[in-house]
Amino acid sequence: MTALHEVAAFVPPSVPLASLGDHLGLSPMDVRVFERLHGLRDVAMATGTDWPDQVLAAAERLTGLPAYADRIRYVIAARSELPMAYTRPFPLHDIAAKLGLPDDVICFALAEHACASGLLAVHTAGRLLARDAVPGGLALVLTGEKASLPEVQHIPNQTIMAEGAAAVVVGDGGDRDRVLAYASRTGDGVVSYQDSYHDVFVDAMNEAVATAGLTWDDITVVLPHNVNRVSWVRIARQLGLPIERIFLDNVPKQAHSFSSDAFINYADVTAAGGLRPGDAYMMTASGVNTVASVMVLRH
């Protein structure tokens, strides 16, 4: 059974959303709508860093990495978009070398689910490790992206993208943070994803809980993607779930980091003692115009 062995997060300093208004082409009214309706106030920005620095900063926070580095068989970069052009070779093998991983570690990027690629990468890593059946084998999933262009950072009427990152060590089995279910739903191409977003997510969340053999009363907390507050209020209402059981503390403080929010939220909730051994919890992610992904785990 797929399990998370360690999760580490890199959250750069935040800047006021209003300070990005001119860069993103937002009017003062647009900024107020994002702040008051969507609940977005500050945006985590890794100014002066590039993508390798981002994910390295997260991976270097893995306290157990020196002890298990030689067991890592795969490094998976969960990207929102596949890098199509580089002036130098794609740096994933360089990142693995800097982390002291084995020379024969298999490195690849996965981006088919946009910002839901992080959960897809965890699911894929677990399946690869189960197939290999190498005792003690692990995989390292790296998430995060640069919000390099205004058209990438500003998702109209939905969210503002941030530059947090995460590093997730995945194993085939473990004593805690075991994956009980993974559900993924894609749009049908008839109704726009934005119009069907809430219904698609409610269906995926209910499917994951049922597949895990649980009920909503068993779910201690939902660790969401930080797209905005208003959409989660609507989803909670459709589920009949108290909004307090969805961890939204980072929405106003960080905004929405590519593929990383659920893992960043996990790091914060566990550091605060918000999960006890045996608690069931949920992670969610959304790929714009594409997919809703949900994972249920046992701490």
Sequence and secondary structure as in RCSB ss.txt:
>XXXX:A:sequence
MTALHEVAAFVPPSVPLASLGDHLGLSPMDVRVFERLHGLRDVAMATGTDWPDQVLAAAERLTGLPAYADRIRYV
IAARSELPMAYTRPFPLHDIAAKLGLPDDVICFALAEHACASGLLAVHTAGRLLARDAVPGGLALVLTGEKASLP
EVQHIPNQTIMAEGAAAVVVGDGGDRDRVLAYASRTGDGVVSYQDSYHDVFVDAMNEAVATAGLTWDDITVVLPH
NVNRVSWVRIARQLGLPIERIFLDNVPKQAHSFSSDAFINYADVTAAGGLRPGDAYMMTASGVNTVASVMVLRH
>XXXX:A:secstr
 EEEEEEEEE   EEEGGGGHHHHT  HHHHHHHHHTS   EEE  TT  HHHHHHHHHTT TTHHHHGGGEEEE
EEE SS     SS  THHHHHHHTT  TT EEEEE TTGGGHHHHHHHHHHHHHHHHT TT EEEEEEE    SH
HHHEETTTEEEE  EEEEEEEES SSSEEEEEEEEE  SSS HHHHHHHHHHHHHHHHHHHTT  GGGEEEEE  
 S HHHHHHHHHHHT  GGGB  THHHHH EETTTHHHHHHHHHHHTT   TT EEEEEEEETTTEEEEEEEE 
